[in-house]
Amino acid sequence: MENVSIWLIIIGVSVISLTPRILPVALLSRFEFPAIIEEWLSFVAPAVLGGLTAVSVLAPDGVIDISINNIYIWAFLPTIIAAVKTKNLFFTLLVGIAAMACLYNLWITK
């Protein structure tokens, strides 16, 4: 591939990727929404994050795995406890990364 083709692909993919993110903000930021809609929209991000987290923890290989051998569940437990107790994002990430590193390196599998 030529350099020009690579740059055109990069620019095209960037435009296609950023347009759905920027366009709604650019168009809807001028409007004032009713309080009920703002309240409803405030739950969208946590719901999406919760759904993505549940899939990552409960189905790491694409199949639901609620067993004692699922290290993602074991890493999730101290992470959620740290998040609830401290409400500190940095500490929560640190606990999650440390738990996953320990389990990944020390977990004895079949």
C-alpha positions, 0 to 999 in steps of 0.5 A: 500500500502506498503512503497516501492510501494508508493516510486516507484510510486512517483519516476515513476511519477517524471521521467515521469513528468520531462522527457518531460521538461528536454529532449528538453533542454538537446538535443536542448541547444547545437544547435544555431538556426537561428534568425527567429526561436529564434524570433518565439520561444520568442512568445510561452510562452506569447501566452500560458500564454495569452491563459491560462489566458483567459480561467481562466478569461472568463470560470472559470467554464468551460463555457464561462461567459462574464457577470456582475456576473463573478468576475474573469473579475472584478478582472482582470481589476485592475490587468491588469491596475496595470501590464501595469502602473507599470510593477512590477510583485510583485505589479501586483500580490498584486493587483490581489490577493487583488482584488480577495479577496475583490470580493470573500468576498464582491460580492453579488450573486443571 
